[in-house]
Amino acid sequence: MTERTIIRNAHTVTVTAADDEFGDGYLVIDDAVIVAVGAGAAPSEWTETGAHAGTAPRITVVDARGHLVTPGLINTAQ
């Protein structure tokens, strides 16, 4: 793996069967693959100090406060 992106503080709405919605959620993406979604802050295992840190030499953190994130949804209207 070469790149990890962590999107945090986002209003997150999934397109899973459970239709999970997190008012303050996170999304972890490794090389264009969604590997974790949840409420609150991303667990430390996904950050620079966590257990998975050695597998992601480059980590980009995006503060998405005030924005909507819909992991797995593709907007084909544009």
ChimeraX commands (.cxc) that place a marker at each C-alpha (Angstrom):
marker #1 position 0.00,0.00,0.00 radius 0.5
marker #1 position 1.23,3.46,-0.75 radius 0.5
marker #1 position -1.44,5.91,0.32 radius 0.5
marker #1 position -4.10,6.23,3.04 radius 0.5
marker #1 position -6.72,8.99,3.27 radius 0.5
marker #1 position -8.67,9.64,6.44 radius 0.5
marker #1 position -11.75,11.82,6.11 radius 0.5
marker #1 position -12.93,13.01,9.52 radius 0.5
marker #1 position -15.67,15.17,11.06 radius 0.5
marker #1 position -18.02,14.45,8.15 radius 0.5
marker #1 position -21.75,13.90,8.17 radius 0.5
marker #1 position -21.53,10.32,6.89 radius 0.5
marker #1 position -24.39,8.42,5.26 radius 0.5
marker #1 position -23.70,4.89,4.06 radius 0.5
marker #1 position -25.46,3.01,1.30 radius 0.5
marker #1 position -25.42,-0.29,3.17 radius 0.5
marker #1 position -28.49,-2.37,3.97 radius 0.5
marker #1 position -28.52,-0.74,7.43 radius 0.5
marker #1 position -28.38,2.81,5.98 radius 0.5
marker #1 position -26.04,3.89,8.77 radius 0.5
marker #1 position -25.79,7.63,9.37 radius 0.5
marker #1 position -23.20,9.34,11.53 radius 0.5
marker #1 position -23.47,13.04,12.32 radius 0.5
marker #1 position -19.73,13.18,13.01 radius 0.5
marker #1 position -18.09,10.27,11.23 radius 0.5
marker #1 position -14.92,9.10,9.59 radius 0.5
marker #1 position -13.89,7.23,6.48 radius 0.5
marker #1 position -10.56,5.46,5.91 radius 0.5
marker #1 position -9.45,4.81,2.32 radius 0.5
marker #1 position -6.40,2.73,1.39 radius 0.5
marker #1 position -5.33,2.99,-2.25 radius 0.5
marker #1 position -8.86,3.92,-3.42 radius 0.5
marker #1 position -10.52,1.14,-1.37 radius 0.5
marker #1 position -12.80,2.01,1.57 radius 0.5
marker #1 position -11.50,0.02,4.55 radius 0.5
marker #1 position -13.33,1.59,7.51 radius 0.5
marker #1 position -16.38,3.78,8.18 radius 0.5
marker #1 position -17.76,4.78,11.54 radius 0.5
marker #1 position -18.92,7.34,14.07 radius 0.5
marker #1 position -16.66,9.75,15.92 radius 0.5
marker #1 position -12.91,9.89,15.38 radius 0.5
marker #1 position -11.08,7.26,13.37 radius 0.5
marker #1 position -9.68,4.64,15.73 radius 0.5
marker #1 position -5.99,5.05,16.49 radius 0.5
marker #1 position -5.22,1.80,14.67 radius 0.5
marker #1 position -5.77,3.68,11.39 radius 0.5
marker #1 position -3.75,6.80,12.24 radius 0.5
marker #1 position 0.00,7.41,12.16 radius 0.5
marker #1 position 0.43,5.99,15.65 radius 0.5
marker #1 position -1.74,2.92,15.16 radius 0.5
marker #1 position -1.06,-0.71,14.33 radius 0.5
marker #1 position -1.80,-0.27,10.60 radius 0.5
marker #1 position 0.43,2.79,10.27 radius 0.5
marker #1 position 3.37,0.77,9.00 radius 0.5
marker #1 position 1.31,-0.35,6.01 radius 0.5
marker #1 position 0.56,3.22,4.88 radius 0.5
marker #1 position 3.69,5.28,4.35 radius 0.5
marker #1 position 1.71,8.36,3.28 radius 0.5
marker #1 position -1.38,9.47,5.21 radius 0.5
marker #1 position -3.57,12.40,4.19 radius 0.5
marker #1 position -6.15,13.69,6.67 radius 0.5
marker #1 position -9.11,15.69,5.37 radius 0.5
marker #1 position -11.30,17.69,7.76 radius 0.5
marker #1 position -14.77,17.46,6.21 radius 0.5
marker #1 position -16.65,19.36,8.92 radius 0.5
marker #1 position -19.84,20.76,7.41 radius 0.5
marker #1 position -19.75,18.36,4.46 radius 0.5
marker #1 position -21.66,15.22,3.53 radius 0.5
marker #1 position -19.80,11.99,2.74 radius 0.5
marker #1 position -21.64,9.09,1.09 radius 0.5
marker #1 position -19.15,6.21,0.83 radius 0.5
marker #1 position -20.08,3.77,-1.89 radius 0.5
marker #1 position -22.53,6.09,-3.66 radius 0.5
marker #1 position -21.65,7.20,-7.17 radius 0.5
marker #1 position -23.28,10.40,-8.39 radius 0.5
marker #1 position -24.12,9.74,-12.04 radius 0.5
marker #1 position -26.22,12.88,-12.43 radius 0.5
marker #1 position -23.29,15.09,-13.37 radius 0.5
marker link #1:1,2 radius 0.2
marker link #1:2,3 radius 0.2
marker link #1:3,4 radius 0.2
marker link #1:4,5 radius 0.2
marker link #1:5,6 radius 0.2
marker link #1:6,7 radius 0.2
marker link #1:7,8 radius 0.2
marker link #1:8,9 radius 0.2
marker link #1:9,10 radius 0.2
marker link #1:10,11 radius 0.2
marker link #1:11,12 radius 0.2
marker link #1:12,13 radius 0.2
marker link #1:13,14 radius 0.2
marker link #1:14,15 radius 0.2
marker link #1:15,16 radius 0.2
marker link #1:16,17 radius 0.2
marker link #1:17,18 radius 0.2
marker link #1:18,19 radius 0.2
marker link #1:19,20 radius 0.2
marker link #1:20,21 radius 0.2
marker link #1:21,22 radius 0.2
marker link #1:22,23 radius 0.2
marker link #1:23,24 radius 0.2
marker link #1:24,25 radius 0.2
marker link #1:25,26 radius 0.2
marker link #1:26,27 radius 0.2
marker link #1:27,28 radius 0.2
marker link #1:28,29 radius 0.2
marker link #1:29,30 radius 0.2
marker link #1:30,31 radius 0.2
marker link #1:31,32 radius 0.2
marker link #1:32,33 radius 0.2
marker link #1:33,34 radius 0.2
marker link #1:34,35 radius 0.2
marker link #1:35,36 radius 0.2
marker link #1:36,37 radius 0.2
marker link #1:37,38 radius 0.2
marker link #1:38,39 radius 0.2
marker link #1:39,40 radius 0.2
marker link #1:40,41 radius 0.2
marker link #1:41,42 radius 0.2
marker link #1:42,43 radius 0.2
marker link #1:43,44 radius 0.2
marker link #1:44,45 radius 0.2
marker link #1:45,46 radius 0.2
marker link #1:46,47 radius 0.2
marker link #1:47,48 radius 0.2
marker link #1:48,49 radius 0.2
marker link #1:49,50 radius 0.2
marker link #1:50,51 radius 0.2
marker link #1:51,52 radius 0.2
marker link #1:52,53 radius 0.2
marker link #1:53,54 radius 0.2
marker link #1:54,55 radius 0.2
marker link #1:55,56 radius 0.2
marker link #1:56,57 radius 0.2
marker link #1:57,58 radius 0.2
marker link #1:58,59 radius 0.2
marker link #1:59,60 radius 0.2
marker link #1:60,61 radius 0.2
marker link #1:61,62 radius 0.2
marker link #1:62,63 radius 0.2
marker link #1:63,64 radius 0.2
marker link #1:64,65 radius 0.2
marker link #1:65,66 radius 0.2
marker link #1:66,67 radius 0.2
marker link #1:67,68 radius 0.2
marker link #1:68,69 radius 0.2
marker link #1:69,70 radius 0.2
marker link #1:70,71 radius 0.2
marker link #1:71,72 radius 0.2
marker link #1:72,73 radius 0.2
marker link #1:73,74 radius 0.2
marker link #1:74,75 radius 0.2
marker link #1:75,76 radius 0.2
marker link #1:76,77 radius 0.2
marker link #1:77,78 radius 0.2
view
